[in-house]
Amino acid sequence: MKKEQKVISPRQFFYIIISFIIGSASLFVPEIIAGKDAWISTIAATLIGSFMLFVIIHLQDKFKGLTIVEYSELLLGKVLGKILSFFFLFNIFLVSVLIIEDLVILFAIAIIPETPHIVYSSGLVLLVAYAIYSGIESIGRLAELYVFPLILLLLILPLLSIEYLDFTMLLPVYSDGLKPIIAGTIASLTFPFAEVAMLAMILPAVQGGKENTPYYMLGYFIAGFLLLLRTIVAISTFSADIVSKLQLPIFQVYRLIDVGEFLNRVEGLFIFIWILGFFTKFLASFYGIVLGLGQVFNLKDKQSLIIPVSLVFIFMSNFLFPSTGFFLYFDLFILPFITIGMCVFYPLLLLILSIFHKGTNSE
């Protein structure tokens, strides 16, 4: 977990970006609060998120070898830098807990609904903790393994569901005005597009520099296009009203499709690919938290944090959301303020302050 180790190739980071954006978001349509115009919200959030990716790449180029936790102390001073960095890491923690919750929902609906929550959450956390011990390169390798199947899974969705698609459900455009589109954009930006800023904790381990920006942007926009496709297919299949009531709309689209025995054989493969998506995103987030906390508290042995952080994850994932109602309230009305604050405005503040700083070339 040493910052000077550049063990992730540009190609692997390209895959990490795609998996981080669509890994868990491909099953959900958070921008559906915009109704029929949810696809507009997806596009708007994609564009805003792309700028945030550019921001963290630019900051990484100026402060080579440092994470956002480290260069925030250079720009804001040690005390304020550590405080804001802690809130940045707290945001990653909250997102990680939601990843666990989302995975539990998938298991409950698609696999074994009777299994206790703690079994799924503990299993995921312990597997990720083991992977962290194996090194950050495991994130890149895992992303390489499953990104292409995940892309294929989303690309073939319109073809498999073509008989159910009714694009008139997307009309009329702008029927409810701008307010729902803005609300949908905020929801989509919160999950998942603004979360790309969390990758600032991984960037120091990526080989190469700013010259790879177009490559990374390509990966990001591939993810954005796939989520746009997800939004259009979900609404065109069920209608915006029905999608807003479904927990896993895209999974329900696959269940609706009838291609005989073929689908019965591959449904398990689809679920396995989605699980890998959750796992990869949680792995990257977990790594960022452990590394960041180690830097905030100036710990030499950052791996000593893995077990305590794992226990906190297991506890919080089982008790943070006592009811589905509170989970939805938190997701819709609390998390957006935290995520947009720490993943949009915080990096923008650092970008502005960096104009007046000479930067560093430390590796």
TORVO-759641 format. One record per residue (C-alpha): residue number from 1; residue in one letter; x, z, y negated. Coordinates in Angstrom, 3 decimals. Example, Ala and Ser with C-alpha at 12.3 -4.5 7.8 and 13.67 -1.06 7.14 Angstrom:
residues 2
R bafi tilum        u        w        v
R    1     A   12.300    7.800    4.500
R    2     S   13.670    7.140    1.060
end
This chain:
residues 363
R bafi tilum        u        w        v
R    1     M    0.000    0.000    0.000
R    2     K    2.905   -0.587   -2.339
R    3     K    2.083   -2.646   -5.388
R    4     E    5.294   -4.672   -5.149
R    5     Q    4.364   -6.094   -1.769
R    6     K    2.877   -9.546   -2.304
R    7     V    1.396  -10.092    1.132
R    8     I   -1.757  -12.075    0.293
R    9     S   -1.323  -15.830   -0.062
R   10     P   -3.238  -17.832   -2.720
R   11     R   -5.244  -19.428    0.084
R   12     Q   -6.233  -16.023    1.448
R   13     F   -7.247  -14.814   -2.018
R   14     F   -9.346  -17.974   -2.366
R   15     Y  -11.189  -16.885    0.785
R   16     I  -11.400  -13.279   -0.411
R   17     I  -13.137  -14.384   -3.623
R   18     I  -15.738  -16.343   -1.661
R   19     S  -16.316  -13.543    0.830
R   20     F  -16.450  -10.876   -1.889
R   21     I  -19.174  -12.753   -3.756
R   22     I  -21.352  -13.945   -0.880
R   23     G  -20.383  -11.498    1.876
R   24     S  -23.382   -9.208    1.438
R   25     A  -25.271  -10.995   -1.345
R   26     S  -26.161  -13.983    0.847
R   27     L  -28.940  -11.989    2.513
R   28     F  -30.549  -10.752   -0.697
R   29     V  -32.008  -12.335   -3.840
R   30     P  -31.617   -9.638   -6.536
R   31     E  -32.481  -12.052   -9.363
R   32     I  -35.972  -12.560   -7.907
R   33     I  -37.292  -10.301  -10.690
R   34     A  -37.087  -13.501  -12.761
R   35     G  -39.775  -14.996  -10.516
R   36     K  -39.759  -18.773  -10.162
R   37     D  -36.891  -18.984  -12.647
R   38     A  -34.565  -16.864  -10.492
R   39     W  -32.376  -19.934   -9.908
R   40     I  -31.717  -20.089  -13.672
R   41     S  -30.611  -16.452  -13.566
R   42     T  -28.271  -17.271  -10.675
R   43     I  -26.616  -20.031  -12.706
R   44     A  -26.298  -17.854  -15.819
R   45     A  -24.803  -14.937  -13.880
R   46     T  -22.386  -17.290  -12.117
R   47     L  -21.059  -18.557  -15.449
R   48     I  -20.633  -15.062  -16.900
R   49     G  -18.908  -13.857  -13.747
R   50     S  -16.518  -16.818  -13.818
R   51     F  -15.326  -15.672  -17.230
R   52     M  -14.681  -12.188  -15.833
R   53     L  -12.561  -13.714  -13.066
R   54     F  -10.593  -15.577  -15.730
R   55     V  -10.145  -12.316  -17.675
R   56     I   -8.666  -10.339  -14.774
R   57     I   -6.376  -13.245  -13.844
R   58     H   -5.175  -13.473  -17.454
R   59     L   -4.542   -9.715  -17.609
R   60     Q   -2.711   -9.850  -14.287
R   61     D   -0.486  -12.624  -15.622
R   62     K    0.383  -10.552  -18.681
R   63     F    0.912   -7.317  -16.749
R   64     K    2.591   -8.653  -13.631
R   65     G    2.733   -6.327  -10.662
R   66     L    0.307   -3.799  -12.160
R   67     T   -3.275   -3.000  -11.231
R   68     I   -6.028   -2.557  -13.810
R   69     V   -5.545    1.209  -13.449
R   70     E   -1.899    0.930  -14.471
R   71     Y   -2.166   -1.487  -17.369
R   72     S   -5.193    0.331  -18.774
R   73     E   -2.872    3.307  -19.307
R   74     L   -0.471    1.046  -21.184
R   75     L   -3.259   -0.248  -23.412
R   76     L   -5.377    2.888  -23.873
R   77     G   -2.880    5.684  -23.384
R   78     K   -2.511    7.861  -20.313
R   79     V   -5.471   10.189  -20.882
R   80     L   -8.133    7.660  -21.922
R   81     G   -6.707    5.094  -19.502
R   82     K   -7.019    7.481  -16.558
R   83     I  -10.550    8.526  -17.561
R   84     L  -11.861    4.964  -17.821
R   85     S   -9.979    3.948  -14.685
R   86     F  -11.670    6.775  -12.822
R   87     F  -15.080    5.469  -13.925
R   88     F  -14.030    1.963  -12.873
R   89     L  -13.164    3.306   -9.421
R   90     F  -16.390    5.314   -9.365
R   91     N  -18.267    2.057   -9.883
R   92     I  -16.432    0.524   -6.924
R   93     F  -17.383    3.601   -4.913
R   94     L  -21.083    3.231   -5.771
R   95     V  -21.019   -0.453   -4.866
R   96     S  -19.328    0.439   -1.582
R   97     V  -22.048    2.970   -0.736
R   98     L  -24.640    0.274   -1.430
R   99     I  -22.764   -2.069    0.923
R  100     I  -23.155    0.548    3.647
R  101     E  -26.863    0.887    2.822
R  102     D  -27.328   -2.880    2.962
R  103     L  -25.606   -3.041    6.338
R  104     V  -27.856   -0.284    7.663
R  105     I  -30.889   -2.300    6.491
R  106     L  -29.578   -5.338    8.374
R  107     F  -29.029   -3.317   11.543
R  108     A  -32.415   -1.629   11.247
R  109     I  -34.284   -4.912   10.867
R  110     A  -32.264   -7.223   13.090
R  111     I  -30.679   -5.115   15.830
R  112     I  -31.596   -1.527   16.772
R  113     P  -34.002    0.103   14.294
R  114     E  -34.099    3.431   16.166
R  115     T  -30.374    4.139   15.768
R  116     P  -29.660    6.941   13.236
R  117     H  -28.233    5.953    9.851
R  118     I  -25.108    8.062   10.349
R  119     V  -24.082    6.093   13.447
R  120     Y  -23.910    2.810   11.539
R  121     S  -22.330    4.265    8.405
R  122     S  -19.720    6.294   10.294
R  123     G  -18.802    3.345   12.498
R  124     L  -18.295    1.030    9.520
R  125     V  -16.276    3.564    7.523
R  126     L  -13.987    4.468   10.433
R  127     L  -13.318    0.814   11.282
R  128     V  -12.458    0.052    7.663
R  129     A  -10.247    3.134    7.409
R  130     Y   -8.295    1.930   10.438
R  131     A   -7.939   -1.524    8.873
R  132     I   -6.610    0.036    5.647
R  133     Y   -3.922    1.812    7.652
R  134     S   -2.958   -1.596    9.043
R  135     G   -2.229   -2.893    5.534
R  136     I   -3.860   -4.920    2.772
R  137     E   -3.019   -8.184    4.532
R  138     S   -5.882   -7.442    6.939
R  139     I   -8.315   -8.287    4.114
R  140     G   -6.905  -11.793    3.740
R  141     R   -6.777  -12.406    7.475
R  142     L  -10.363  -11.298    7.987
R  143     A  -11.575  -13.469    5.104
R  144     E   -9.790  -16.464    6.638
R  145     L  -11.498  -15.779    9.944
R  146     Y  -15.108  -15.901    8.867
R  147     V  -15.488  -17.642    5.474
R  148     F  -15.932  -21.149    6.900
R  149     P  -18.644  -20.061    9.385
R  150     L  -20.382  -18.205    6.544
R  151     I  -20.263  -21.284    4.298
R  152     L  -21.619  -23.404    7.141
R  153     L  -24.343  -20.828    7.751
R  154     L  -25.601  -21.237    4.183
R  155     L  -25.059  -24.997    3.937
R  156     I  -27.175  -25.795    6.993
R  157     L  -29.973  -23.495    5.845
R  158     P  -31.829  -26.194    3.815
R  159     L  -31.514  -28.647    6.712
R  160     L  -32.886  -26.210    9.282
R  161     S  -35.721  -25.079    7.027
R  162     I  -36.588  -28.462    5.495
R  163     E  -40.088  -28.561    6.996
R  164     Y  -40.928  -25.282    5.256
R  165     L  -39.476  -26.110    1.831
R  166     D  -41.919  -26.628   -1.017
R  167     F  -39.993  -27.168   -4.246
R  168     T  -43.186  -27.037   -6.303
R  169     M  -42.898  -23.258   -5.890
R  170     L  -40.046  -23.467   -8.408
R  171     L  -42.419  -24.914  -11.019
R  172     P  -43.266  -24.613  -13.817
R  173     V  -39.828  -23.847  -15.212
R  174     Y  -39.649  -21.206  -17.947
R  175     S  -43.305  -20.331  -17.426
R  176     D  -42.830  -16.623  -18.218
R  177     G  -40.357  -17.028  -21.058
R  178     L  -36.809  -15.768  -21.555
R  179     K  -37.239  -12.056  -20.838
R  180     P  -37.578  -12.328  -17.013
R  181     I  -34.618  -14.731  -16.891
R  182     I  -32.457  -12.225  -18.779
R  183     A  -33.582   -9.444  -16.431
R  184     G  -32.794  -11.638  -13.426
R  185     T  -29.396  -12.523  -14.880
R  186     I  -28.557   -8.840  -15.320
R  187     A  -29.598   -8.151  -11.721
R  188     S  -27.558  -11.073  -10.385
R  189     L  -24.582  -10.171  -12.571
R  190     T  -24.706   -6.606  -11.290
R  191     F  -24.840   -7.816   -7.707
R  192     P  -22.652   -9.675   -7.011
R  193     F  -21.061  -11.775   -9.771
R  194     A  -19.635   -9.123  -12.137
R  195     E  -18.179   -7.340   -9.119
R  196     V  -15.450   -9.987   -9.039
R  197     A  -13.660   -7.813  -11.634
R  198     M  -13.074   -5.240   -8.877
R  199     L  -10.569   -7.670   -7.368
R  200     A   -8.217   -6.633  -10.178
R  201     M   -7.105   -3.912   -7.753
R  202     I   -5.976   -6.539   -5.235
R  203     L   -4.470   -9.175   -7.532
R  204     P   -0.995   -7.542   -7.740
R  205     A   -0.611   -8.147   -3.988
R  206     V   -1.375  -11.869   -4.327
R  207     Q    1.521  -14.310   -4.250
R  208     G    1.932  -16.771   -7.109
R  209     G    0.550  -16.458  -10.610
R  210     K   -1.717  -17.946  -13.214
R  211     E   -1.002  -21.470  -11.966
R  212     N   -3.461  -20.805   -9.134
R  213     T   -6.354  -20.087  -11.515
R  214     P   -8.134  -23.452  -10.907
R  215     Y   -7.900  -22.827   -7.162
R  216     Y   -9.466  -19.383   -7.503
R  217     M  -12.155  -20.710   -9.843
R  218     L  -13.028  -23.332   -7.241
R  219     G  -13.563  -20.605   -4.658
R  220     Y  -15.703  -18.656   -7.094
R  221     F  -17.920  -21.628   -7.943
R  222     I  -18.293  -22.489   -4.251
R  223     A  -19.679  -18.977   -3.801
R  224     G  -21.919  -19.415   -6.844
R  225     F  -23.291  -22.706   -5.520
R  226     L  -24.042  -21.178   -2.122
R  227     L  -25.943  -18.299   -3.712
R  228     L  -27.856  -20.770   -5.876
R  229     L  -28.774  -22.587   -2.670
R  230     R  -29.857  -19.254   -1.167
R  231     T  -32.140  -18.566   -4.138
R  232     I  -33.769  -22.006   -4.107
R  233     V  -34.364  -21.988   -0.343
R  234     A  -35.867  -18.485   -0.360
R  235     I  -38.334  -19.240   -3.165
R  236     S  -39.185  -22.715   -1.850
R  237     T  -39.927  -21.267    1.578
R  238     F  -41.932  -18.143    0.783
R  239     S  -42.738  -18.250   -2.990
R  240     A  -41.277  -15.886   -5.569
R  241     D  -43.991  -13.253   -5.054
R  242     I  -43.353  -12.959   -1.317
R  243     V  -39.549  -13.006   -1.689
R  244     S  -39.798  -10.049   -4.084
R  245     K  -41.410   -8.035   -1.264
R  246     L  -38.924   -8.961    1.489
R  247     Q  -35.864   -6.796    2.177
R  248     L  -33.814   -9.606    3.738
R  249     P  -35.404  -12.887    2.596
R  250     I  -32.683  -15.196    3.918
R  251     F  -32.704  -13.533    7.322
R  252     Q  -36.477  -14.011    7.359
R  253     V  -35.960  -17.724    6.629
R  254     Y  -33.767  -17.982    9.723
R  255     R  -36.380  -16.144   11.766
R  256     L  -39.017  -18.575   10.533
R  257     I  -37.036  -21.599   11.692
R  258     D  -37.958  -22.804   15.169
R  259     V  -35.376  -24.985   16.855
R  260     G  -36.033  -23.786   20.362
R  261     E  -33.458  -22.152   22.566
R  262     F  -30.629  -23.180   20.261
R  263     L  -31.576  -20.670   17.586
R  264     N  -32.123  -17.944   20.149
R  265     R  -28.520  -18.343   21.232
R  266     V  -26.946  -18.477   17.771
R  267     E  -29.026  -15.837   15.977
R  268     G  -26.637  -13.182   17.262
R  269     L  -23.702  -15.232   15.959
R  270     F  -25.338  -15.452   12.531
R  271     I  -25.794  -11.680   12.426
R  272     F  -22.177  -11.184   13.502
R  273     I  -20.968  -13.433   10.650
R  274     W  -23.043  -11.483    8.139
R  275     I  -21.641   -8.210    9.462
R  276     L  -18.110   -9.547    8.933
R  277     G  -19.131  -10.348    5.363
R  278     F  -20.209   -6.761    4.734
R  279     F  -17.055   -5.512    6.445
R  280     T  -14.674   -7.658    4.360
R  281     K  -16.227   -6.670    1.045
R  282     F  -16.241   -3.001    1.985
R  283     L  -12.639   -3.263    3.169
R  284     A  -11.492   -4.746   -0.161
R  285     S  -13.462   -2.122   -2.108
R  286     F  -12.172    0.766    0.018
R  287     Y   -8.597   -0.415   -0.474
R  288     G   -9.101   -0.603   -4.238
R  289     I  -10.472    2.941   -4.363
R  290     V   -7.630    4.445   -2.323
R  291     L   -4.941    2.596   -4.271
R  292     G   -6.577    3.336   -7.623
R  293     L   -7.080    7.055   -6.992
R  294     G   -3.477    7.305   -5.867
R  295     Q   -2.388    5.763   -9.175
R  296     V   -4.744    7.871  -11.304
R  297     F   -3.420   11.088   -9.732
R  298     N    0.182    9.821   -9.394
R  299     L    0.323   10.266   -5.628
R  300     K    3.323    8.869   -3.765
R  301     D    1.582    8.771   -0.387
R  302     K   -1.657    6.949   -1.156
R  303     Q   -2.534    6.642    2.527
R  304     S   -3.144   10.391    2.556
R  305     L   -6.363    9.621    0.655
R  306     I   -7.846    7.427    3.386
R  307     I   -9.322   10.238    5.493
R  308     P  -10.776   12.250    2.553
R  309     V  -12.288    9.115    1.011
R  310     S  -13.721    8.166    4.420
R  311     L  -15.437   11.537    4.744
R  312     V  -16.893   11.250    1.238
R  313     F  -18.220    7.790    2.086
R  314     I  -19.892    9.025    5.269
R  315     F  -21.454   11.987    3.480
R  316     M  -22.639   10.094    0.387
R  317     S  -23.988    7.109    2.310
R  318     N  -26.263    9.474    4.228
R  319     F  -27.381   11.736    1.374
R  320     L  -27.037    9.834   -1.926
R  321     F  -30.324    7.986   -1.414
R  322     P  -32.908   10.385    0.052
R  323     S  -35.665    7.774   -0.068
R  324     T  -36.144    4.006   -0.264
R  325     G  -37.883    4.467   -3.615
R  326     F  -34.878    6.197   -5.163
R  327     F  -32.556    3.587   -3.640
R  328     L  -34.518    0.779   -5.328
R  329     Y  -34.733    2.698   -8.622
R  330     F  -30.979    3.307   -8.618
R  331     D  -30.255   -0.315   -7.723
R  332     L  -32.502   -1.743  -10.452
R  333     F  -32.242    0.712  -13.346
R  334     I  -29.024    2.740  -13.035
R  335     L  -26.379    0.608  -11.345
R  336     P  -26.643   -2.331  -13.823
R  337     F  -25.529   -0.101  -16.712
R  338     I  -22.561    1.199  -14.732
R  339     T  -21.442   -2.103  -13.192
R  340     I  -21.843   -4.246  -16.306
R  341     G  -20.180   -1.533  -18.368
R  342     M  -17.155   -1.206  -16.082
R  343     C  -16.894   -4.778  -14.735
R  344     V  -17.748   -6.700  -17.911
R  345     F  -17.214   -4.651  -21.074
R  346     Y  -14.254   -2.633  -19.792
R  347     P  -12.130   -5.683  -18.825
R  348     L  -13.150   -7.347  -22.110
R  349     L  -11.910   -4.283  -24.002
R  350     L   -8.597   -4.471  -22.151
R  351     L   -8.387   -8.200  -22.878
R  352     I   -8.820   -7.591  -26.615
R  353     L   -6.252   -4.775  -26.637
R  354     S   -3.798   -6.902  -24.653
R  355     I   -3.564   -9.278  -27.615
R  356     F   -1.597   -6.576  -29.424
R  357     H    0.622   -5.712  -26.446
R  358     K    3.718   -7.598  -25.361
R  359     G    2.871   -7.164  -21.692
R  360     T    5.320   -6.579  -18.882
R  361     N    7.219   -8.605  -16.334
R  362     S    7.679   -5.724  -13.905
R  363     E    7.162   -6.760  -10.283
end
